[in-house]
Amino acid sequence: MQLINLVDKKPHGIVLSASQIERYDLCKRRWGLEYIAGIRSPPHPSAQLGTDIHKQLEDWLHTGTPPNKNIKAGQVAARMVRHLPPPGTGTVERKFHFTTRNGIHFTGVIDWSGIFEDWPTTIDHKSTSNLQYAKTEADLHNDPQALLYTLAGCEGFGTDSMQLFWNYGCTKGAVAEVRAVKTRVRLAIVEEKFERIIEPVAAEMVELRTSKPDPMSLPPNPAACGAFGGCPHQNICNLTQNERLHGIMNAQAPTLASRMANFPGANGAAKSASPFAPPQQGGFTPPGAQAPAFTPPAPQAPQAPAFQPPAPPMAQAAPAPAFQPPQGGFAPPQAGFTPPGAQNNAGPAQQQLGFSPETAPNPPENGQAMPPPPADEPKRGRGRPAGAKAKSKDGDTLPAVNMSLYGDETLFAQAMLAMIGSGAFDGTPHMLFQAGEAALIAYKAKFPTEG
């Protein structure tokens, strides 16, 4: 039995979406307040701008209507369209519904689907205040939304591989920056990650929505209080300063993305994924239609390896290291597709699919990246760390410092609590930078320097 079954209409009962899964992964208590207690809040202004940008791009793809450059949304969209397919191609705003073989229902809307750059492709429009928040190619291999779209897309196209394309537009700055993030994924790897990691979490969500516990009994994530413009339910959640600090310092629960990136099965799954011929027309194969029949390549008789006499013991050279391909990576052909069963004149050594991207190699399925080298620590000095400036009368911004120099954990904790109480803490990854500034201010107050 296949993993999912596409259906024409939204199933009855509890239906999940990528946004629900991401909200549950971010903070279970916030998810409970919204999807169990039904407490919703008006969209953030940045979310409304994203919706307006999406509408501009939708009109362009549908009818070729140019974005309206007299408004902010149109200015951003005008730069994003340069990466998109021509208007009138593919399928715009494709809704999908599917049920897993374990009976869990999912739904979603794909912004564009069709054949793009000779590949079955799913496109999603994204707006952000800074492109540093844009996902990378490696991130897409471990993103819950990307996994759901891959399952629906491959089932609709009748293929075992496809291209994901996240089109980013920056909403801040005089000139809107854009970024096209593309990668190609294998269905077998996605199915394994989905079944082993995403679906158990989805089953837990369904159970909670069925039993309807008090949302306040669900664990909060204090580090997410300031995420995406700030949680609108902070007055209901009412975490104390100590609870926030304790939660931030002891946050050890891995995210879904990190679990999928470290999933052992992602490194070896689907190594023998078969090539496929792309559909002649863009869009989805309607549910219930027959998928193209798969004709496996004609088997070839095995050939005995040529005899290789052993080298003399004293003259035997050290063996060259075996080539290690990127684990879980995907290698599509450079020039179109080779249908199953077609002859390849390049010889046995070149019949594997090869791909040389223009910018960088396709990322590994585990999404690991090399961290940047650490910066040099400031040297010890009398009165204050070397390089730290005394606070001026007009309140210049103080640089972040290495708190290990002070050896005063109580001072550091007190500084963080004072910062949280003042409302300066926003729960983002800049938490340590902010804590360093606050602790430096407290340190200067405790040990004033001469002059």
N, C-alpha and C positions, 0 to 999 in steps of 0.2 A: 504494500500500500504506500503511495507517495506521501510526502510529508504534509503538503497542503492541497486544498481543493478550492479553486476559484469559483465563486458563485456570482450570479447576476445582481442579486439584491442584498442589502444589509441583513445579516442574520438576526434572528430574535435572541433576546437574552443580553447578557453582558458582552459588550464588544470593546476591545482595547485598540489603542492607536499608539504610534511611535511617541507622540507627545506625552501620553499618559505614562508610558514606560520610563521616559526620561525624567518626568516629574517625580515619579516614585523613587527612581534611583538617586535623584538630587536630595529629596527630603520626604520621608514617608509620612511625617505628620502633616506637612503642607498638602501632600496628595490626598490624605484622608479628609482634611477639612474641605477640599474641593470636590472630591468624587464620592465620598461617603456622606458627609454632612451637607453637601451641595452649596457650600458658601463660595460664591464666585465674586470676582472683583472686576472693575472696568479695566480694559487693556491699558498698558503703559503707553505713553506717547510715542516711544520708539517702536513699539509693536504696531501702532497705527500707521506710522510712516512705512514700515515694512509691508503692511497690507496694501498701501497705496502704490508702492513700487511694484509689487506683485501684479497689481491690476494693469499698470502700464505695460509690463512685459507680456501679460496675457493678451492684451489687445494687439500688440505687435505680432505675436506668433499666430493669432487667429486671422487677422485681416491685414496685417502690415501697417496698422495705424502708428505713425511715429510718436514716440513719447513727447509729452507736453513739457518743453523746456522752460516754461514760465513758472513751474512749480518745482519744489525740491525733489519730489518723487520722480518727476519726469527727467530732471537733470541727472539723477543717479541712474535711472533706467536707460537713458540715452547712451551711456557708456557701457552698460552691461549687454546691450543687444549685439555688440560687435562680435561676441563669442557665440551667439546663438545660431541655430539653423535658420534657413530662409523661412519667411512667413508662409503659412498654408501647407506646411509639411508636417508629417507625424500626427500625433494626437495630443491635444492641449487639455489640461485639467482632467486627466483620466482617473476616475474613482475606481478603487478596487476593494473587494471584500473576499476574504478567504477564511477557511476553517482548517485547523490542523487536525491530524489524525487522532489527537488526544481530545478533540472537541473544543478547543479554545478559538474564539472568533477575533478577527482583526480587520481593521479598515484603514483607508488612507486615500490621499489624493496625490497623484504624480503630476507635476507641473507640465512636463513634456515627455513623450515617449515615441520612439521611432528609430529609424536607421540613420546614424550620424557618424561620419568618418568611417563608413563601411562597417559599423558595429551596431548591434541592438543597444540602444542607449536610453538611460533614464536621466532627466535633467531636473534639478531642484534649484529654485531661485532663493538666494540668501542675502540679507542685508545686515550690516554690522557697523558699529561705531568705529571700529578699528580692525584692520585686517590681521592683526596679531591673534584675534579670536577665531579666524577662519580655520577650518579643519584642513589637515594635510592629506596627501594621498594615503599615507599609512593610517590616519585616523578613520578614513572611510571604511577600511576593512574591519573596523571594530566599533562601528557606530550603529546603535539599534535601529534608527530610521533607515540607514543604508541597507541593513540586513533585510528589513521588511520589504523595501522597494525591490531588492534583488530577488527575493522569493516570488513576489507578484510579477515582476518583469520577466524573469526566466520562464515562469509558467505560462505567461501570456504569449511570449515570443516562441515558445517551444524550443528553447536553447538551454545549454548547460553552462553558458558564460555570457557576460554582458559588460557594458561600460557604464560607470557611474560618473556623473558630471555635476558638480556643485558650483554654481555661478554666483560669485560674491561681488557685492557692491558696497563700498564704504560710504556712510552717510555723513561723516564729519569731514571738514576741510573745504577749502575753496574749490578744489578740483576733485571730483569723485574718483577714487581709485577703484579698480576692479581686479578680480583674480579668478581665473578658471582652474578649478581643481578637478582633475580627471584621473581615474584609475579603472582597471579591469579586474573583475572578480570571477571566481569559479563557484558555481552553484553548490557543488558537493561540500566545499569548505564552509560556505555560509550556512548550509543546512545543519552541519554538525555543530557549529557555534550556536545557532538558534535553538536546536533541540536540547543541547547540554546546558546552556547558560540562560538564554532569554526565556524559553518556554517555562522552566520551573518558576522563575520570577513572575511570569504572567499568571501561572496557576495560583500563586500566592495572592496576587492582586484580585483575582476572581473570587477566591475564598473570602477575602476581607470585604469585598463589596457585597458578597452574599450574606455573611454573618453580621455585618454592620457594627463593628465595635466602636467605642468612643474614640474619635480621632486623636484626642489628647493622650490616649494610651499608647499611641504609636511613637517610635523614637524620632526625635528631631535631629536636624543637622545644623548646629549653630554656625558652621562655616558658610552655610548657604543663605543666611539671613539677609545679606546684602547683594546676593547674586541677581543679575538681570534687572537692575534698577531697584532692588529691595523687595523682600517678601511682603505682600499686602496683609498678611495675617499675624504680624508680630504683636499687635495689641491683644490678639486672642491667645496666642501661644504664651506670651508673657514670660519668657525665659529670664531668670535672674542673671546678674553679671557673673556670678560664680558658675552658674550652669553653662553660660556661653564659653567662658574661659576653659572650664573643664572639658567641654565637648570639643573645642578647637584643639586643645593640647593632646587629647586622647582619641582623635578621629583616626581610626585604623581600618574601618570597613572599606574594602576595595570597591571601586566603581565597576559597572558592567563592562565599560570599555577596557579597563585594566585587566579584568578577569579574562576577557576574550583575547587581549593581546598576549597574555601569558598562558593561554589554553594550549596544552601539548598537542591536541589533535589538529590544531591549525597548521602545524609545521609539516605534517605528512599526509594530510587528506587530499584526495583527488589528484594524485600525481599523474594518473593516467586519464585525465579528463579528455574526452574525444573532441576533435574539432567539429565545427558545424557550419552549415551554409546559412547565411542571413536570409530572413524573409524578403520577398520581392517588394513588399510594401510596408511602410511604417505602421506603427500602432500595434494593438494587441490582437491576438487571435481570439475571437469571441469565445467565451466559455461554452464548452460542449462541442466545439468544432474539433475535427481531427487534426492532430499535430502532424507535421511532415514525417513520413516513415523514415526510420533510421536504417541505413544500409551499412553494416560494418565493413571495414576494409577486408579484402580477400586475404586469408591467412597465407603466410609465406613459410616455406619449409625451412627449418633451422639449418644453418650451415656450421659445419665443424670448424672450430677456430684453427687458424694456421699454426703449425708447430713452431715454437720459439725455443731454440736451444738455450740452456742456461748459460749465463755468463760465468767466466772463471771466478773462483771465490775471491781472489785478491784484487781483481779488476772490476768487481761489481760496483757500479755507481749507486749512490743513494737514490731511491725511487722518488720521482717527482710527485708532489702532492696532488691528490685527485681534485678535479674541478668540483667545487661545491656550488650549485645553483642557488639563487635566493630561495629560502624556505617558504613554501606556500605562495611564492610569487606567480604571476600569470604572464605567459609569453604569447601574445597574439601575433599573427603573421603581419609582416610589413605591407605586403601588397595583396589586400583582399583576403579571401578565404580559400582554403583547399577543401572541397567537399569530401566527405568520407568515401573512400574507395577510389579517389582520383589518383593518377600516377604523378609522382614527383620526380623530376629528372635530376634533382640536385644530389641524389645519392643517399645512402642510409644515414650518413652522419649529419645531413642537413634536413631530414624530414621532420624534425621536431620544430614546433612553432617557435619563431624567433621574433624579438621585438627590440628595437633600439629607439627609445624616446628621445625627443630633441633636447630635453632639459636634464632629466635625471632618470635613473633606472626605476622600474616599477617597485614600489615599496614592499617589504616583506609583509606577510599576512599578520605577523605578531605585532607590527607597528612600532618596534623598538627604534629609538633614535639615539645617536651619540650625544651625551650632554656636553655643554660648553665647559672649557677649563675654568677652575675657580679663580677668582681675582685674588691678588696678593692682599694679605691682611695688613691693616695699619700697624705701625710700630708703637710700642708703649711709649708714653711720654709723661711728663709731670703735669698733674692737674687735669689733663684731658687727653684723649687719643690724638696722635699726630695727624694733622690735616683737618681736625675739627675746628670750626670757627666759633668764636664767642658770639652769643646771641646779641645782635645789634638792637639799637633802640626801636627801630621800626619793624622788628620781628622778621629777620631774614629766615628763609627755609633752612633747617638744619639737615646735614647729610645723615644717611643711615650709617650705623656703626656696628662693629662686631661685639655683641654683648658678652662674649666669652672673656673679654679683657677685664671686665669689671669683677667677675666672680661674685656677684650679688644677685642671686635668683629671686630673692624677695623683692628687690627693687624692680626687677624686670616684670614680675607678676603684678606688682602694684601699679606700674606704669600702664600695663595692658588693661587692668581693671578701670583705671581712671580714663583711659582712652575710650573704652566701651561705654562707660557711663556718660561721657560727653557727647556720644553720638558720632564720633569721628570714625569709629570702626565700621567698615562696610562689608566684611565677610568675604572679600575677594582674595585671590592669591597674593595681593599686595600686603597681606596681614603682617608679615615679618618686617617689611620695610616700614610700615606705620608703627609697629611696636618698637623698632629701633629708634625712630625719631622721638617717640614718646619717652622711651627710657633714657635717651640722651638728655632730653629736657629735664627729667627728674634727677638725673645724675648731676647736671650743672647746678640745679637748685640745692642739692645736698652738699656738693663740694664746689663752692664758687671759687673761681680763679682770681688772682690778683689783677688789678687794672681793669 
